[in-house]
């Protein structure tokens, strides 16, 4: 049982849900309470606690003089609250910069940027982040900005980590100027909401033994980088700076009076498909996350070589993409893996039917599996019958499961612990 999730069971996980809660009669009722609470600084909240204590002790004014303490504290709090409006951050704009993607468990840095476009300097500005979802945790203390001169731009960093994949949409960050005596803060200045994607951690795959047979691709693949194989002549085009001199076409240059080069396209490519097992009925959550991390590591490793990752199959969903050889970006695959949810039981017949139209172009398929049984064996056999090599990577629970084991010859076992330690993995 995840106790962190239980702590947030009454808080909607999406920003839309939290906004609906704020607009409800319950949210509007608590709005005034929260406004008063956030108007006080940390020291002010301590003073309010003492104010309540002094009030209870000073109820009987006939025998005790502790009510005088209550009166003094009341005067201080009222004076601090009355001065709040004088410390509004007029003319100050606030924005938050955050990376578009961050890996699970990695530190993410929120950069809170202030620009003073007003006509007066602001001092002692406190910066607070929103309430994080159950998987988030701040790694820095409450930030502060000593001074913000007129026309100045200042940045304040706030760090955090997140343990769950998927899109995160946080509520606004807030800032306020500290009022003299330090008991209250001025009216709050809020930024816009912050949105980013938490993607699986990329397992460090150093080597992956898989057949990389080239297949003929009619028409080639546009914009792919060249690697030295024979090229098909596509046509002629005007010379552009950086074009190889050997590709110049002398006869066309002489006829047109301007340099012309031959343009080629490659007709043979090594294309790989990656199939990710999402059947949570045969695995627990740590192993499921390890499978996604290993799949991300496989895609990252293949994209650095000469192969094209042409297909990413998650559960029964087939996603066509082209990553590698100067085509596409690894982020494209990571975005897909970031939103993967546990799926239904693996059906080899249905999945094989969906893969069949794509097998003719693939050189090999990498199957990242949660378990090994007759259904997964049938899927691997169906892929091989289509004339495509199938490499199986089985994620196991125990560390002693690494390496070859029971199953097909081209199966490698890698444990959850090996993937979590983020060391080099040879498959």
N, C-alpha and C positions, 0 to 999 in steps of 0.2 A: 504494500500500500504506500502510495506517495503522499507523505504528510505535507509536503509543500503545496500540493494541489488542494488538500483539505483546508489549508489556511486561507485559500482564496475561493472557496466554494461559493460564497455569496457575492463574489465580484465577477461580473461578466468578463469573459476572456477577450471579447472584441471591443473596439472603440465605439462601434455603433450601438452595441448593447449597453455600454457604460453611459453613452449619451441618452439613451432611452430611460435608463434608471434616473439620471439627473432630472429629466423632464417629468418624471412621475411625481405623484403627490408625496411619496416617501422621500424622494430625492430633494424636492423643494422644501420639505420640512426640515431636513438636515442641512440644507444649504446655509441657513443663517448660523447654525452652530459651527460649521466648518469655517465660515468667514471670520467669525470671532476668534476661533482657535488659531487660524493662520495669521491673524492680525498681531498676535503676540510672538515675541521672540522666545527662544528657549529659556532665557532668564526670566522673561515675563510670565511664562507658564509656571515656573517655580514659585514666583511671587504670588500668583493666583492661588496656588496650593497653600502657601502660608496664609493668604488672606482668608481662605475658607477655614483653616485651623484657628486663626485668631478670632474669627467670627463665632465659631462654636464655643471657644473658651470665654468669650466676652459677653455671652448672652445675659448673664446675671451681673449687671453693672453695679449692684449694691455691695458685692463682696470682692469683686476683682476689677483691676484697672487694665486688663488685657484688651479691653475694647479700644483703648487709645492706640494700640498697635494696629488694630483693624482700621481705625480712622486714618492713620498715617498711610497705610498701604492703599486704602481706597483713594486718597488724594493723589498718590503717585500714579496709580493706574488710570484714573480719570484724566490727569494732566497728560500722560503719555498717549492715551487714546485721542484726546482733543488735538494733539499736535500732528497726528498722522497725515492729515490732508496737506500739510505744508511740505511734505517730503515725497510728493508724487514725482515719478521719473518722467517729467515732461520733456518732450523732444528726443527721447531715447528710443531707438529701434532695437529689437532683439530677434535673433535668429539662431537656429541650431543646425550645425553641420554634422552629418553622420555618414559613414560608409554605406554604400548600397547593399553590400553583403558582408557578413561576418560568419566565421565558422563556429560550430558548437563548442562552447567552452573557451573560446579565444576572447581576449579583452577587446571591447569596443570603446572607442573614445568619442564622446559627445563634445563637440566644440561649441560652446555658447558664445556667440559674437554680439557685442554691444557697439553701437555707434551713437554718439551724442550729437544730435543735430540741433539741440536747443541753445539757449543763450546763458545757461548757468552750469556750473560744475556740480556733479553729484558725488557723494562720498559714502563709504561704508555700505556697499551694495551686497546683499546676500543672494545667492543663487541656489535654487532647489530643483531637483528633478522630480518627475511624477512618481506615483506609486507603480512599481514594476510588477509585471505578471509573476505568476508563481515560480517560473524558471529563472527569473532575473535577480541579480544581486549587485549592488553598488560596490565598487572597489576603492572609491575615494570618499573622503568626508565631505560634509557640506561646504561648497565652494563660496568664496567671497571675493569682492573686488574693492580695493581700498579707495580708489578715486577714478572718476571718469571725466576728464577735462572736456571743455567745449571743443567740438570738432574731432575728438579722439575716437579711435577704434580700439577696443580691447577684447581679448578672447579669454575665456575661462574653460579649462578642460574638466570633464567629469567622466570617470571610467565606470564600466559595468561589464558583467559577463552574463551569458544566457545559455541555458542547458537544453532547450527544446528547439527542434527545427521548425521552420515555417515563417510566415510573415508576422512581423510584430509592428503594431501601430500604437505608440505610446501617447499619453495625454501631454499637454503642453508643459514645458519647463517654465518656471516662474522666478521672478526677481523682484526685490523690494529694497528700498533704502532704510537703513536702521535709524530710528528716531533717538535723539538724545536721551540719556538714562538707560538706553539699551533694553527697554521693556517691551516696546512695540516696534513694528515695521510699517512703513508707508504703504499706500495702495499698491497692489501687485501689478507687475507688468508680465504678460504671458506671451510665449512664443506660439507658433503653430504646432500641431501635432507632428510627431516624428515617425516615419515609416522606414523599415529596413527588413532585410530577409536574412534569417539564420539558416545557413546551409550546412550539410553534413561535413564533418571533418574529413579531409582527404587523407586516406591511408597512404603511407609512403611506400608505394610499390616500386621496387628497384628493377625487377625483372619479371617478365611474364612470358612463359614458353607457350606459344600458340602458333599454329601454321598460318603464315601470312602469304598465301598464294594469291597472285594477282589475277583479277578477272577483267575481261574486256568490257569497257563501258562505252557503248555507242554514243558518239557525240562528245565524249570526254566530260570533264568537270570544269566549268569556267572558274577562273581566278585561282586555281590550285597551283602551288609552287612546283617547280620542275625539279626532278631528282636525277636526271641523266639518262632515263630510258628513251626509247625511240618515240618521236613525236609526230603527230599527223599535221600536215600543213592546213591551216584554217583559211589563210588568205593573206593579203597585203594591206598595210596601213601606213600612215605617215610616221616618220621617225619621231620618237620622244626621247628627251635626255635620259641617259641611263640604259637605253637599249643596247644589247651586245652588237659589236661591230660586225661579227660574223653573220648576223641576220640581215645585213643590208642587201637589197636587191638592186644590183648595178644597172640592169637594163631599164627597170622602171624609173630609177633615179635619173638616168640619162634622158628618158622620154619626157618625164614631167618637170625636170629641172629642180626637183626638191627630193631630199633623201627619203627613201621608202624602205621599210623592213618587212621581212616575212613574219607572220604571226602563226604560232603553233598551239596545238592543244594535245594534252596527253590522253591516250585512249585506254591505258591499262592502269588499274588502281587496286590496292589492297583495301578492302572494305570490311569492317568488323561490326557485328551486332553485339550488344550487351543486354542480357536478360537478367532482371533482378527479381528474385523470389520474395513475395510479400505475404505469404501465407502465415499469419500469426498463430494459427491453430497448432503449429509444430514448433514454435519458438517463443521465448519471452522477449520483453522489450529490449534489454541490453543486446541480445543477439540480433534482433531486428535492426537496431541502430548500427551495429557493427557491419551488417550486410550492406547497408546504404553507404557507410564510410568506405568499405572495401570497393564497392561499385564506383564511387567517386575516384578512388585511387587508381582503379583500372582505366577509367576514361582519361584521367590526367596522364597516366603513363603512356597510353596508346597515342594520345594527341601530340605527345612530344616526338613521336617517331614518324615513320613514313606511311602509316596507315590512316584511313579515314574511318572515324566512328560514325557509321551511317544510320544506326538504329539503336534506340534505347527502349527496351521493353520493361515496363514496370507493372508487375502483376499481369493483367490481361490487356493493359493499355499499350499500344504500339505508337511510339513517338519517332517520327522521321526527323533527323537532324544530321548535319554534316560538320564534324569537328575534327581538326587536324589538317596538316599540310597547308597552313596559312588560310584555312577556311573556318569560319565560325569562331566561337570562343568557348572555353571551358565553362564559363558562367552559364551558358545556355543549358548544359546538362545539369549543373548544380542547382539551377532554379527548378528544374523538374524534380530532382531528388529531394529538394527542400520541402516540398508539399506532399510527399508520398505518405499515405495512410495505410495501415494494415488492410489487406485485401482478403477476398474469399479463398476457399481451398483451390489449390492449383488443379486445373483441368487440362491435361496434356492434349486432348483431342481439340478442344476449342482454341487453345493457344497455338497449337501446331497449324490449325487452319488459318489463323491470322498471320502467322509467320510465312506461310507458303508463298505468297506473292512476292516476298522480298528476298527469298533465299537465292534466287538466280544471280543476284548482284553481289552477294556476300561471299567473302573468302572464308570467314570463320565466325563462330559465335562463342562468346564467353558467358557461361551460365553461373551466376552467383547465387548459391542455394542456401536455404535455411536448414534443410534436412536432405536425406537421400533415401528414396523409397521407390516403389514401382512406378508411381506417377511421374517422378522426375527422370527416372531411367527411360520411360516411354517417350518423354519430351526430347531427351538427348538423342535417342534412336531415330525419332522422326526428323530431327535436324540433319543427322548424318545421312539418312536415306535421301535427303534433298541434295546430296553432294557437297555439303558444307561441314567442315570440321567443327567439333563442339568441345570446348575446354570447360571443365567443371571446377568451380571453386566453392568448396563446402566450408561454411563457417561453423565451428564447433564451440562448445561451452568451455572445455578444459584445455589448458596449455599443452598437455601431452598429445593433443590431437593434431598438431602441426605436421605438415609433410604428407607423403603418400599414405594411403590406408586402404581399407576395404572399399571396393567400388571399381569404377573404370580405371584403366591405365592412365588416362589423361585427366585424372582428378587430383587436386591438391586440397589439403585440409589446412585451415588457418583458424586459430582460436580467437575468441573475443579479447582475451588478454593481450595477445600479440598485436592486434589492431589498436587496442587502447594505449599501449605503450609507445606508439608512434615511432617505432624503429623501422629500419629498412626491411622490406618483405620481399623475398624471392619466391616466385610462384612458377 
